[in-house]
Amino acid sequence: MIGAGTFGLRHSRFIARSDRADLVAAADPAFGTDRPVPDELRDLTRYTDHRQMLTHGDLDGVIVASPSEMHVSHALDCLDAGVAVLVEKPVAVDREQARPLLDRLAADPDARVLVGHHRRHHPAVAAARELIEAGRLGEIRTVAAVWATHKTDPYFDVEWRRRRPGGGMLLINLIHEVDLLRHLAGEIVSVEAIASNKARGLEVEDTAGLVLRFENGAIGTLVGSDSTVSPWGWDQATEDDPTFPYHPGQPCLLIAGSRGALSVPDMAVFTQSEPSWLEPVEATRYPVEGADVFARKLAHFADVAAGRARRLVTAEDALRSLEIVRTASLSLRG
Ligand SMILES: NC(=O)c1ccc[n+]([C@@H]2O[C@H](COP(=O)([O-])OP(=O)(O)OC[C@H]3O[C@@H](n4cnc5c(N)ncnc54)[C@H](O)[C@@H]3O)[C@@H](O)[C@H]2O)c1
C-alpha cells in the first residue's frame, strides 16, 4: 500500500477481513516522523519511500491511497516495477496530469490498472444496470442525484483536502456520483455547474450543483454538500463503509424513463400499465442482498492482478468522470 492515511488504514482493515489478500508492506513518509503508527500497521514492513517498497520482491499488487495529486506518478512507478495497481479515485487531478498514465496504457492496454470507484461493486448498482438494460424504465429522460452530509472540522486539518487541485468535495466525493450516473444512465456529454465555498470559506468548494446532459438525450441534476445535515447520500444509505452510520431506505439516485422509474440504492421500481399522470404509479421493491462492497472490490483487484478479470473501472473511464467534476469545480464562486 502507498499512503497509509485515513483511507489507507481503512483499506488495511478491509484486507484483514479478506481471504483473497494479505497486506505485507506499506509506504508513507509519515512513517519517518513522530506520527503514531496505527496498531493495524505495526506488523507490516514499513517504508518511508514507496520506491524502496517496490523492491520488496513478492508484491502482487499495490493499493495507491496517497493524496490525489500523487496518484499518477505512484501508479506509474508500480507499473514500472511490474506490479498491478489499484489506484484510489480520483485517478488524477486533471487530464494533463493523467496524460503519462494514459500514454502508458495506450502503449500497453493490458497494464493492470484498476481505479477505486468501489460503489460499482454494490449489488444494487449491478441490479439497477440490469433493469435499465432490460428496458424496464424505457428511455431514460431524467436523473437526480444527491450527496449531502456534514464532514467534521478536523477532516480539514489535512492540508491537501483544503486546497486545489486535489481537495474539494467535487473531486473527493461527487466524482463517485458522476461515476455511478455514467455507469447507469449513459455517457455525460455536457455539464453546467455552480460551486460555492461559502459554508466553510476554504479555497475549495463545499457545495455544488451540476446540470448534466447525457448522450442519450437525458437531462440530470446532481447536488451535493459536505456542510449539511441530511441522511441523503451513498455513504449513509449503504453499509459500504462502517465508518458512517447507516440510514437504510434513503434514495440517492432517482432515475426516470418513458416507462418507469427507479431509486437507488433502495431499489424501489415504479411503473404504470400505461404512462399517464392520471393513473396510479405502482411501486415494487427489487430485492437486493447487502454485500461487503470493499471485499468485492478487493476480490476483483486480486483477479485483475492475476490477469483473470477485465477491469470494472479503467483509468480512461475514471478520467471521464474526473473531467466532469473538474469542469464543475472551475465554476467555483464564494
Ligand atoms: N474510494 C473512496 O471512497 C475513498 C475514500 C476516501 C479517500 N479516498 C482517496 O484516497 C486518497 C487518500 O485519501 P485520505 O483521506 O486517506 O488522505 P490522507 O491525507 O488521510 O492520507 C494520505 C496519506 O498519504 C501519505 N503520503 C503523502 N505523501 C506520500 C508519498 N509521497 N508516498 C506515500 N504516501 C504519501 C500521507 O502521509 C498520508 O498518510 C485520496 O486520493 C482520496 O480521494 C477514496
The ligand as an SDF file (V2000), in Angstrom:
LIG
                    3D

 44 48  0  0  0  0  0  0  0  0999 V2000
  -12.8440    5.2440   -2.5770 N   0  0  0  0  0  0  0  0  0  0  0  0
  -13.2100    6.0440   -1.6020 C   0  0  0  0  0  0  0  0  0  0  0  0
  -14.3570    6.0660   -1.2090 O   0  0  0  0  0  0  0  0  0  0  0  0
  -12.2060    6.9350   -0.9280 C   0  0  0  0  0  0  0  0  0  0  0  0
  -12.4700    7.3750    0.3720 C   0  0  0  0  0  0  0  0  0  0  0  0
  -11.5210    8.2020    0.9750 C   0  0  0  0  0  0  0  0  0  0  0  0
  -10.3820    8.5930    0.2960 C   0  0  0  0  0  0  0  0  0  0  0  0
  -10.1790    8.1610   -0.9830 N   0  0  0  0  0  0  0  0  0  0  0  0
   -8.9940    8.6160   -1.7270 C   0  0  0  0  0  0  0  0  0  0  0  0
   -7.8260    8.0930   -1.0850 O   0  0  0  0  0  0  0  0  0  0  0  0
   -6.7730    9.0460   -1.1700 C   0  0  0  0  0  0  0  0  0  0  0  0
   -6.2310    9.3210    0.2260 C   0  0  0  0  0  0  0  0  0  0  0  0
   -7.2400    9.9580    0.9930 O   0  0  0  0  0  0  0  0  0  0  0  0
   -7.1280   10.0390    2.5760 P   0  0  0  0  0  0  0  0  0  0  0  0
   -8.3740   10.6710    3.0260 O   0  0  0  0  0  0  0  0  0  0  0  0
   -6.7140    8.7260    3.1360 O   0  0  0  0  0  0  0  0  0  0  0  0
   -5.9220   11.0800    2.7260 O   0  0  0  0  0  0  0  0  0  0  0  0
   -4.9050   11.1990    3.9510 P   0  0  0  0  0  0  0  0  0  0  0  0
   -4.2720   12.5380    3.8370 O   0  0  0  0  0  0  0  0  0  0  0  0
   -5.5960   10.8460    5.2270 O   0  0  0  0  0  0  0  0  0  0  0  0
   -3.8360   10.0560    3.6460 O   0  0  0  0  0  0  0  0  0  0  0  0
   -2.8670   10.1750    2.6340 C   0  0  0  0  0  0  0  0  0  0  0  0
   -1.5860    9.5390    3.1390 C   0  0  0  0  0  0  0  0  0  0  0  0
   -0.6240    9.5950    2.1020 O   0  0  0  0  0  0  0  0  0  0  0  0
    0.6100    9.8910    2.7060 C   0  0  0  0  0  0  0  0  0  0  0  0
    1.5600   10.4100    1.7360 N   0  0  0  0  0  0  0  0  0  0  0  0
    1.8850   11.6940    1.4530 C   0  0  0  0  0  0  0  0  0  0  0  0
    2.8710   11.7180    0.5340 N   0  0  0  0  0  0  0  0  0  0  0  0
    3.1740   10.4320    0.2380 C   0  0  0  0  0  0  0  0  0  0  0  0
    4.1150    9.8120   -0.6190 C   0  0  0  0  0  0  0  0  0  0  0  0
    4.9430   10.5330   -1.3900 N   0  0  0  0  0  0  0  0  0  0  0  0
    4.1670    8.4640   -0.6420 N   0  0  0  0  0  0  0  0  0  0  0  0
    3.3350    7.7090    0.1130 C   0  0  0  0  0  0  0  0  0  0  0  0
    2.4180    8.2450    0.9460 N   0  0  0  0  0  0  0  0  0  0  0  0
    2.3270    9.5910    0.9950 C   0  0  0  0  0  0  0  0  0  0  0  0
    0.2830   10.8900    3.8210 C   0  0  0  0  0  0  0  0  0  0  0  0
    1.3230   10.9330    4.7950 O   0  0  0  0  0  0  0  0  0  0  0  0
   -0.9790   10.2760    4.3560 C   0  0  0  0  0  0  0  0  0  0  0  0
   -0.7300    9.3560    5.3870 O   0  0  0  0  0  0  0  0  0  0  0  0
   -7.3430   10.2870   -1.8520 C   0  0  0  0  0  0  0  0  0  0  0  0
   -6.9860   10.2620   -3.1980 O   0  0  0  0  0  0  0  0  0  0  0  0
   -8.8360   10.1240   -1.7080 C   0  0  0  0  0  0  0  0  0  0  0  0
   -9.5490   10.7250   -2.7760 O   0  0  0  0  0  0  0  0  0  0  0  0
  -11.0460    7.3080   -1.5940 C   0  0  0  0  0  0  0  0  0  0  0  0
  1  2  1  0
  2  3  2  0
  2  4  1  0
  4  5  1  0
  4 44  2  0
  5  6  2  0
  6  7  1  0
  7  8  2  0
  8  9  1  0
  8 44  1  0
  9 10  1  0
  9 42  1  0
 10 11  1  0
 11 12  1  0
 11 40  1  0
 12 13  1  0
 13 14  1  0
 14 15  2  0
 14 16  1  0
 14 17  1  0
 17 18  1  0
 18 19  2  0
 18 20  1  0
 18 21  1  0
 21 22  1  0
 22 23  1  0
 23 24  1  0
 23 38  1  0
 24 25  1  0
 25 26  1  0
 25 36  1  0
 26 27  1  0
 26 35  1  0
 27 28  2  0
 28 29  1  0
 29 30  1  0
 29 35  2  0
 30 31  1  0
 30 32  2  0
 32 33  1  0
 33 34  2  0
 34 35  1  0
 36 37  1  0
 36 38  1  0
 38 39  1  0
 40 41  1  0
 40 42  1  0
 42 43  1  0
M  CHG  2   8   1  16  -1
M  END
$$$$
